[in-house]
Amino acid sequence: IDWMEDMQFVEDGFFMVRDFEMWEQIYFQSFDGKRLEKITDGKNWGIRFVKVDMKEGSIYFTARREVSTRNDFYKVDLKTKKITRLSFGDYNFVGVRIAPDNRHYVAQYSNSTTPTKLAVVDIKGAARASSAKVAPKDAFEKSSGVKVIADSKGEKFDQYKLAIPQMLSITVDGYVLPAQVIWPVDLDPSKKYP
């Protein structure tokens, strides 16, 4: 039996995460069984509820939606079904918790080249930054919309000679797969190696 891993109950039913159509989606099921409504669409995986706010008419959740190697934070409007990305950059977001007034969230974020940071994020600013077509790397992080509370990088991090991983994609039999390469610290790209 493929059981539901995440459910959120409300007054007249419950929201659940199911993969009826190959990709995970959020559905609403009424208690009387008369209404089964698909809330999200697209290529979602690893959906986890953060908050269901019936007063606001929104569900906040994390998912691997845009890229399979990263969890992002989203909001879906229950009336329009519009999904808005609230996370920023190419970071993996975990441990997301939202404020009771839905104005801020706290999360840990990192990627293969950025050690984990813990920050408080302004939701309106995050939504604007995520919808921008082109933004310099870390532009939103450096704005007033993010307050970093803790950074695991440490003061001497940049002094160490570390092999920094590089994310890339490879195509195998028509499938685009994520890959990671860790180049040697002293690699000279102009040289030919055996």
Order of alpha helices (4+ residues) and beta strands (2+ residues): beta-beta-beta-beta-beta-beta-beta-beta-beta-beta-beta-alpha-beta-beta-beta
